[in-house]
Amino acid sequence: MFHQSDLITTDIEEYLHQYENKDLLRFLTCGNVDDGKSTLIGRLLYDSKLIFDDHLSALKKDNERVGNAGENLDLALLVDGLQSEREQGITIDVAYRYFNTDKRKYIIADCPGHEQYTRNMATGASNCDLAVIMIDARYGVQQQTRRHAFICNFLGIKHIIVAINKMDLIGFDKEKYQRIKDDYYSFSQKLNLQSPDIRFVPVSALLGDNVVDGSKNMDWYSGLTLMELLEDTQLDKDKNIDDFRFPVQFVNRPDGDFRGYCGTVASGVVSKGDEIIVLPSGKRSHVKDIITYDKSCEDAYPNEAVTITLEDEIDISRSDMLVKSNSVPAQGNYFSANIIWLSESPLQQQREYLIKFSAKITSGVVDNIHYEIDLNTLLQKESSLFNLNSVGKVSISLTEIVPLDKYTDNPKVGAFVIVDRLTNNTVGAGIISDFNAELKTDKNTPYSAFEKDLNALICKHYPEWRCRQI
């Protein structure tokens, strides 16, 4: 199963070609404090023979000095690298590890379990396809387990593996495992999940049961191991291949004969000859060429970094967006969003913040806080401010018109972060839940007859645009 390819020594070019074309799965481990998240990742790498000899030697030396696993090798030290993490035996910051198997490439985000580091967990989860939610078999589903499960669903993670860990400490009890499984499943029904892909596995990260290899101690479990579940996860249906969105990140102009627009395809598929529209200007053209780092391509797909050239000379800048003429998004400056607040300083309504969508940065204010969600009961409650780790729904007004996609339809375009203008710190993260077709305007702002006539003309000839109603 694991990556031991002979092509490295026999045909390096074929090996690199196969490696380049493997799909990538990003996943995180989360849950309560001391549920064994870091140990699980260490065991995953150790049993998969994916640790270099020199790294393993250093791990054994560190284990003698600061290990917390008794006579066993403390595999959590592979990912807990900060001195304060090793002293306390906890995870504080998100740690990333990379490995690959014959089937796919992986990026693991090991997230902290403490409530005060919930914002670190949310950051780690924001770019993941799958979450491994850890539960200590001795204690079952706890408050922080529910909080992390909610945030994973809030951020649109569609694949969940619930790993019930430390089965060795309860004597590999099947009945207790089943009770925890039923408890979590009952809780998950309240989350209104976007996807029903939840799978369970009983493990012992310390001893390696059901992590990479099957367990002789739990012969009553006939399902897949954790590694097999990761390999078995299907990501193809998660991508939006219908609505082409291409935020321009850089205009490549090396000489007078070439002008290309660089970026990563957020969603959809684009081909040579396709008609595209540039937002917000509305100018139209056709795709002349699609260029990667070493060749010209006929098509470009989601998550591919490419340079696009057009048939016509159009003024296009960083933060503009290329879309196909048959799937133009709504445009506006007012929308509702679910946000999580990441700052010690509370959210202030009507205070101006920077709102960053992909490559686009604009200014905006939170007009209204609709409600805050109580993460213990999942009930909505009235609130006038958001403190650290608060989650809820708000309305946001922008100073500019931007393309708007709901997060459920297009995660890469429908997500944003909120930045404090004075400190430049990221203070919040959000996802667009819905938006108004009409633009929000200040009724006290004068609006000339010329502007009214121009607006009516635009609405007539470009009905796909969301026009300002006067």
C-alpha positions as CSV (number, residue, x, y, z in Angstrom):
1,M,0.0,0.0,0.0
2,F,2.7,2.4,1.0
3,H,5.1,4.3,-1.2
4,Q,8.0,2.0,-2.0
5,S,8.3,2.7,-5.7
6,D,11.2,1.1,-7.6
7,L,10.9,3.8,-10.3
8,I,13.1,6.1,-8.2
9,T,16.1,4.0,-9.2
10,T,15.0,2.7,-12.6
11,D,13.0,5.6,-14.2
12,I,13.1,8.8,-12.3
13,E,11.1,10.7,-15.0
14,E,8.2,8.2,-14.9
15,Y,8.3,8.3,-11.1
16,L,8.0,12.2,-11.1
17,H,5.2,12.0,-13.7
18,Q,3.2,9.6,-11.5
19,Y,3.9,11.7,-8.4
20,E,2.8,14.8,-10.2
21,N,-0.5,13.3,-11.3
22,K,-1.6,11.9,-7.9
23,D,-4.5,13.6,-6.3
24,L,-4.0,15.4,-3.0
25,L,-5.9,14.9,0.2
26,R,-5.7,17.6,2.9
27,F,-6.9,16.5,6.3
28,L,-6.7,17.5,9.9
29,T,-6.9,15.9,13.3
30,C,-9.0,17.6,15.9
31,G,-10.8,16.9,19.2
32,N,-10.4,17.5,22.9
33,V,-7.2,18.0,24.8
34,D,-5.2,14.7,25.2
35,D,-7.3,12.7,22.9
36,G,-4.2,11.5,21.1
37,K,-4.1,13.6,17.9
38,S,-0.4,14.1,17.7
39,T,0.3,10.5,18.7
40,L,-2.1,9.3,16.0
41,I,-0.2,11.2,13.3
42,G,3.1,9.9,14.6
43,R,1.8,6.4,14.5
44,L,0.5,6.9,11.0
45,L,3.9,8.0,9.8
46,Y,5.9,5.4,11.8
47,D,3.9,2.3,10.8
48,S,3.9,3.5,7.2
49,K,7.7,3.5,7.2
50,L,7.6,7.2,6.2
51,I,10.2,8.5,8.8
52,F,13.8,8.9,7.7
53,D,16.5,7.1,9.8
54,D,18.1,10.3,11.0
55,H,14.7,11.7,12.1
56,L,13.9,8.5,13.9
57,S,17.2,8.6,15.7
58,A,16.5,12.2,16.9
59,L,13.0,11.1,18.0
60,K,14.5,8.3,20.2
61,K,16.9,10.9,21.8
62,D,14.0,13.3,22.4
63,N,11.9,10.5,23.8
64,E,14.5,9.7,26.5
65,R,14.5,13.4,27.5
66,V,10.9,14.6,27.2
67,G,8.8,11.5,26.3
68,N,5.4,11.1,27.9
69,A,4.5,7.6,26.8
70,G,6.2,5.5,29.5
71,E,8.1,2.6,28.0
72,N,6.7,3.2,24.5
73,L,8.1,5.6,22.0
74,D,6.3,9.0,22.2
75,L,5.4,9.4,18.6
76,A,3.6,12.8,19.4
77,L,7.1,14.3,19.4
78,L,7.2,14.0,15.6
79,V,4.7,16.8,15.3
80,D,4.9,18.7,18.6
81,G,8.1,20.6,18.0
82,L,7.7,23.7,20.2
83,Q,9.5,23.6,23.5
84,S,6.3,24.5,25.4
85,E,4.4,21.8,23.6
86,R,7.0,19.2,24.7
87,E,7.1,20.4,28.2
88,Q,3.3,20.3,28.7
89,G,2.6,17.4,26.3
90,I,0.1,19.4,24.4
91,T,-0.4,20.9,20.9
92,I,-0.5,24.7,20.7
93,D,0.0,25.6,17.1
94,V,-1.0,23.9,13.9
95,A,1.7,21.5,12.7
96,Y,1.8,20.2,9.1
97,R,3.3,17.0,7.8
98,Y,3.5,15.7,4.3
99,F,3.6,12.1,3.0
100,N,2.4,10.1,0.0
101,T,1.3,6.6,-0.8
102,D,1.0,4.7,-4.1
103,K,-2.5,6.2,-4.5
104,R,-2.3,9.8,-3.4
105,K,-0.4,12.6,-1.6
106,Y,-1.4,13.9,1.8
107,I,-1.0,17.0,3.9
108,I,-1.9,16.6,7.6
109,A,-2.8,19.5,9.9
110,D,-2.4,18.6,13.5
111,C,-4.6,21.0,15.4
112,P,-4.7,21.9,19.1
113,G,-7.5,20.8,21.4
114,H,-7.6,23.6,24.0
115,E,-10.5,26.0,23.8
116,Q,-8.3,29.0,23.8
117,Y,-6.6,27.7,20.6
118,T,-9.9,27.2,18.8
119,R,-8.9,29.9,16.3
120,N,-5.7,27.8,15.5
121,M,-7.9,24.8,14.8
122,A,-10.2,26.8,12.6
123,T,-7.2,28.1,10.6
124,G,-6.0,24.5,10.1
125,A,-9.4,23.3,9.1
126,S,-10.1,26.1,6.6
127,N,-8.2,24.4,3.7
128,C,-8.9,20.7,4.4
129,D,-11.0,18.1,2.6
130,L,-11.4,15.7,5.5
131,A,-11.4,15.8,9.3
132,V,-10.3,13.1,11.7
133,I,-12.2,13.8,14.9
134,M,-10.5,12.1,17.9
135,I,-12.5,10.9,20.9
136,D,-10.9,9.5,24.1
137,A,-12.7,6.2,24.7
138,R,-12.6,6.8,28.4
139,Y,-14.6,10.0,28.3
140,G,-16.7,9.9,25.1
141,V,-18.0,12.9,23.3
142,Q,-17.0,16.1,25.2
143,Q,-17.7,19.8,24.8
144,Q,-14.6,20.5,22.7
145,T,-15.4,17.5,20.5
146,R,-18.7,19.1,19.7
147,R,-17.1,22.5,19.1
148,H,-14.6,21.1,16.7
149,A,-17.3,19.0,14.9
150,F,-19.4,22.1,14.5
151,I,-16.5,24.1,13.1
152,C,-15.7,21.3,10.6
153,N,-19.3,21.4,9.4
154,F,-19.4,25.2,9.5
155,L,-16.3,25.3,7.2
156,G,-17.9,22.8,4.7
157,I,-15.7,19.8,5.4
158,K,-17.7,17.0,3.7
159,H,-15.8,13.9,4.9
160,I,-15.5,13.0,8.6
161,I,-13.7,10.1,10.2
162,V,-14.4,9.7,13.9
163,A,-11.4,7.9,15.5
164,I,-12.3,6.6,18.9
165,N,-8.9,6.4,20.5
166,K,-7.3,4.8,23.6
167,M,-9.3,1.6,23.2
168,D,-6.5,-0.2,25.0
169,L,-7.4,1.8,28.2
170,I,-11.0,0.4,28.2
171,G,-10.0,-3.2,27.5
172,F,-11.0,-2.9,23.8
173,D,-14.7,-2.9,24.9
174,K,-17.0,-3.2,21.9
175,E,-20.1,-2.0,23.8
176,K,-18.5,1.2,25.0
177,Y,-17.3,1.9,21.5
178,Q,-20.8,1.4,20.2
179,R,-22.2,3.8,22.8
180,I,-19.7,6.5,21.9
181,K,-20.5,6.0,18.2
182,D,-24.2,6.3,18.8
183,D,-23.7,9.4,21.0
184,Y,-21.6,11.2,18.3
185,Y,-24.0,10.2,15.5
186,S,-27.0,11.5,17.5
187,F,-25.1,14.9,18.0
188,S,-24.2,15.0,14.3
189,Q,-27.9,14.9,13.3
190,K,-28.4,18.3,14.8
191,L,-25.7,19.9,12.7
192,N,-27.7,19.7,9.4
193,L,-24.6,18.2,7.7
194,Q,-23.9,19.1,4.1
195,S,-22.7,15.6,3.5
196,P,-23.5,12.3,5.3
197,D,-20.0,10.9,4.8
198,I,-19.2,10.0,8.5
199,R,-17.2,6.9,9.3
200,F,-16.1,5.4,12.6
201,V,-13.0,3.4,13.5
202,P,-11.8,2.2,17.0
203,V,-8.0,2.7,17.4
204,S,-5.2,2.7,19.8
205,A,-2.7,5.3,18.5
206,L,-0.2,4.3,21.2
207,L,-0.1,0.6,20.2
208,G,-1.0,1.0,16.6
209,D,-4.3,-0.9,16.5
210,N,-6.4,-0.1,13.4
211,V,-4.2,2.9,12.5
212,V,-2.3,1.3,9.6
213,D,-2.6,-2.4,10.4
214,G,-5.6,-4.2,11.6
215,S,-6.1,-5.1,15.3
216,K,-5.9,-8.6,16.8
217,N,-7.3,-7.1,20.0
218,M,-10.5,-5.9,18.3
219,D,-11.5,-8.9,16.1
220,W,-15.1,-7.8,16.5
221,Y,-14.3,-4.8,14.2
222,S,-14.4,-5.8,10.6
223,G,-14.2,-2.4,9.0
224,L,-11.3,-0.5,7.4
225,T,-8.3,0.8,9.3
226,L,-7.7,4.6,9.5
227,M,-5.2,4.5,6.7
228,E,-7.5,2.5,4.5
229,L,-10.3,5.0,5.2
230,L,-8.1,7.8,4.1
231,E,-7.1,5.9,0.9
232,D,-10.8,5.1,0.2
233,T,-12.1,8.7,0.5
234,Q,-13.5,9.9,-2.8
235,L,-12.9,13.6,-3.6
236,D,-14.0,13.8,-7.2
237,K,-17.6,14.9,-6.4
238,D,-16.5,17.7,-4.1
239,K,-15.1,19.9,-6.9
240,N,-17.3,22.4,-8.7
241,I,-16.5,21.9,-12.4
242,D,-19.5,23.8,-13.7
243,D,-18.9,27.4,-12.7
244,F,-15.6,28.8,-13.9
245,R,-13.9,31.2,-11.5
246,F,-10.4,32.5,-12.0
247,P,-9.2,35.3,-9.6
248,V,-6.3,37.1,-11.3
249,Q,-3.3,37.1,-9.0
250,F,-0.6,38.6,-11.2
251,V,-0.4,40.2,-14.7
252,N,2.6,38.7,-16.5
253,R,4.1,41.2,-18.9
254,P,7.7,40.2,-19.6
255,D,7.9,42.1,-22.9
256,G,5.8,44.0,-25.4
257,D,4.6,40.9,-27.2
258,F,3.1,38.9,-24.2
259,R,0.4,39.7,-21.6
260,G,-0.8,36.8,-19.5
261,Y,-3.0,36.6,-16.5
262,C,-1.7,34.3,-13.7
263,G,-3.7,32.6,-11.0
264,T,-5.2,29.3,-9.8
265,V,-8.5,28.0,-11.1
266,A,-10.9,28.2,-8.2
267,S,-13.6,26.2,-9.8
268,G,-14.9,25.1,-13.2
269,V,-13.1,24.1,-16.4
270,V,-11.8,26.5,-19.1
271,S,-10.7,25.6,-22.6
272,K,-9.0,27.4,-25.5
273,G,-11.6,29.4,-27.4
274,D,-14.1,29.8,-24.5
275,E,-15.8,33.1,-24.2
276,I,-15.0,34.8,-20.9
277,I,-16.2,37.9,-19.1
278,V,-13.9,40.1,-17.0
279,L,-15.4,41.2,-13.7
280,P,-16.1,43.9,-12.6
281,S,-15.6,45.7,-16.0
282,G,-17.8,43.3,-17.9
283,K,-15.5,43.2,-20.9
284,R,-15.7,40.1,-23.1
285,S,-13.0,38.1,-25.0
286,H,-12.0,34.6,-25.8
287,V,-9.3,32.4,-24.4
288,K,-6.3,32.4,-26.7
289,D,-3.9,30.1,-24.7
290,I,-3.6,28.3,-21.4
291,I,0.0,28.0,-20.2
292,T,1.6,26.1,-17.4
293,Y,5.2,26.3,-16.3
294,D,6.5,24.2,-19.1
295,K,3.8,23.8,-21.8
296,S,0.6,25.0,-23.5
297,C,-2.6,23.2,-22.5
298,E,-6.0,22.8,-24.1
299,D,-7.9,22.9,-20.7
300,A,-7.4,23.9,-17.1
301,Y,-9.1,22.4,-14.1
302,P,-9.8,23.3,-10.5
303,N,-6.7,24.0,-8.3
304,E,-4.4,24.2,-11.3
305,A,-2.1,27.2,-11.4
306,V,-2.0,28.5,-15.0
307,T,-1.5,31.6,-17.1
308,I,-4.3,32.6,-19.4
309,T,-3.9,34.8,-22.5
310,L,-6.8,36.4,-24.3
311,E,-7.6,37.3,-27.9
312,D,-8.2,40.9,-27.1
313,E,-6.3,43.6,-25.3
314,I,-8.3,44.3,-22.2
315,D,-7.3,46.3,-19.1
316,I,-7.2,43.5,-16.4
317,S,-5.6,44.0,-13.0
318,R,-4.8,41.8,-10.0
319,S,-8.0,41.0,-8.1
320,D,-10.2,41.0,-11.2
321,M,-12.0,37.7,-12.0
322,L,-12.4,35.8,-15.2
323,V,-15.6,33.9,-15.6
324,K,-17.3,32.1,-18.5
325,S,-20.2,33.8,-20.2
326,N,-22.6,31.0,-19.4
327,S,-22.1,31.1,-15.6
328,V,-21.7,34.7,-14.5
329,P,-21.9,35.1,-10.7
330,A,-24.1,37.7,-8.9
331,Q,-22.4,40.9,-8.1
332,G,-23.1,43.1,-5.1
333,N,-21.8,44.8,-2.0
334,Y,-24.2,43.4,0.6
335,F,-24.4,39.8,1.9
336,S,-25.1,37.6,4.9
337,A,-22.3,35.4,6.2
338,N,-21.5,32.9,8.9
339,I,-18.3,34.0,10.7
340,I,-16.0,32.8,13.5
341,W,-14.3,35.6,15.4
342,L,-10.6,35.0,16.0
343,S,-9.5,38.1,18.0
344,E,-9.3,38.9,21.7
345,S,-10.8,42.3,20.8
346,P,-14.6,41.9,20.2
347,L,-16.3,42.5,16.9
348,Q,-17.6,46.1,16.6
349,Q,-20.6,46.8,14.4
350,Q,-20.2,49.7,12.0
351,R,-16.4,49.7,12.4
352,E,-14.6,49.5,9.1
353,Y,-12.5,46.3,8.5
354,L,-10.6,45.0,5.5
355,I,-12.5,42.1,3.8
356,K,-10.3,39.8,1.7
357,F,-11.8,37.5,-0.9
358,S,-9.0,35.4,-2.6
359,A,-6.9,38.1,-4.3
360,K,-9.5,40.9,-3.8
361,I,-9.2,43.2,-0.8
362,T,-11.9,45.8,-0.1
363,S,-13.3,47.6,2.9
364,G,-16.6,46.8,4.7
365,V,-18.5,47.0,8.0
366,V,-20.7,44.5,9.9
367,D,-24.1,46.1,9.7
368,N,-26.0,43.7,11.9
369,I,-25.4,40.6,14.1
370,H,-28.3,38.3,13.5
371,Y,-27.5,35.7,16.1
372,E,-24.7,33.9,17.9
373,I,-24.6,30.1,18.1
374,D,-24.3,28.4,21.5
375,L,-21.8,25.7,20.8
376,N,-22.9,23.6,23.7
377,T,-26.6,23.4,22.7
378,L,-26.3,24.5,19.0
379,L,-29.1,26.9,19.7
380,Q,-29.2,30.5,18.3
381,K,-29.1,33.3,20.8
382,E,-29.3,37.1,20.5
383,S,-25.9,38.9,20.8
384,S,-24.7,42.5,20.3
385,L,-21.0,41.6,20.0
386,F,-18.7,38.6,19.2
387,N,-15.9,37.7,21.5
388,L,-13.0,35.3,20.8
389,N,-14.2,32.0,19.3
390,S,-17.8,33.3,18.9
391,V,-19.6,31.8,15.9
392,G,-22.8,33.2,14.3
393,K,-24.5,35.0,11.4
394,V,-24.0,38.7,10.4
395,S,-24.7,41.1,7.5
396,I,-21.8,42.8,5.9
397,S,-21.7,45.9,3.6
398,L,-18.8,46.5,1.3
399,T,-17.5,49.8,-0.3
400,E,-17.1,48.0,-3.6
401,I,-19.0,45.7,-5.8
402,V,-17.6,42.2,-5.9
403,P,-18.6,38.8,-7.4
404,L,-20.6,36.8,-4.9
405,D,-20.9,33.0,-4.7
406,K,-22.4,31.1,-1.8
407,Y,-19.8,29.0,0.0
408,T,-21.9,25.8,-0.5
409,D,-21.7,26.4,-4.2
410,N,-18.1,27.6,-4.5
411,P,-15.9,27.3,-1.4
412,K,-12.9,29.1,-2.9
413,V,-14.8,32.2,-3.9
414,G,-17.4,32.2,-1.1
415,A,-14.9,32.4,1.7
416,F,-13.3,35.5,3.1
417,V,-11.2,36.8,6.1
418,I,-11.7,39.9,8.1
419,V,-8.6,42.0,8.8
420,D,-8.1,44.8,11.3
421,R,-7.1,48.0,9.4
422,L,-4.8,49.3,12.1
423,T,-3.0,46.2,13.3
424,N,-3.3,44.2,10.0
425,N,-4.2,41.1,12.1
426,T,-6.7,38.6,10.8
427,V,-9.6,39.0,13.3
428,G,-12.3,36.9,11.7
429,A,-13.1,34.3,9.0
430,G,-16.4,33.8,7.2
431,I,-18.4,32.1,4.5
432,I,-21.1,33.7,2.4
433,S,-24.5,32.1,3.2
434,D,-26.8,34.3,1.1
435,F,-26.8,37.7,-0.6
436,N,-29.3,40.2,-2.0
437,A,-29.7,40.6,-5.8
438,E,-29.9,44.4,-5.3
439,L,-27.0,46.5,-4.2
440,K,-27.2,48.3,-0.9
441,T,-27.0,52.1,-1.2
442,D,-27.0,55.0,1.1
443,K,-30.3,56.8,0.5
444,N,-28.8,60.1,1.5
445,T,-26.3,59.9,-1.4
446,P,-27.3,62.1,-4.4
447,Y,-27.9,60.1,-7.6
448,S,-27.8,62.1,-10.8
449,A,-30.2,61.6,-13.8
450,F,-27.2,60.7,-15.9
451,E,-26.3,57.9,-13.5
452,K,-29.9,56.7,-13.6
453,D,-29.9,56.6,-17.4
454,L,-26.6,54.8,-17.5
455,N,-27.8,52.2,-14.9
456,A,-30.9,51.5,-17.0
457,L,-28.8,51.1,-20.1
458,I,-26.5,48.6,-18.4
459,C,-29.5,46.6,-17.1
460,K,-31.0,46.5,-20.5
461,H,-28.0,45.2,-22.4
462,Y,-26.4,43.1,-19.6
463,P,-29.3,41.5,-17.8
464,E,-27.0,39.0,-16.1
465,W,-25.5,41.9,-14.1
466,R,-27.1,42.7,-10.7
467,C,-28.1,46.3,-11.3
468,R,-28.8,49.0,-8.8
469,Q,-32.5,49.7,-8.5
470,I,-33.4,53.3,-8.2
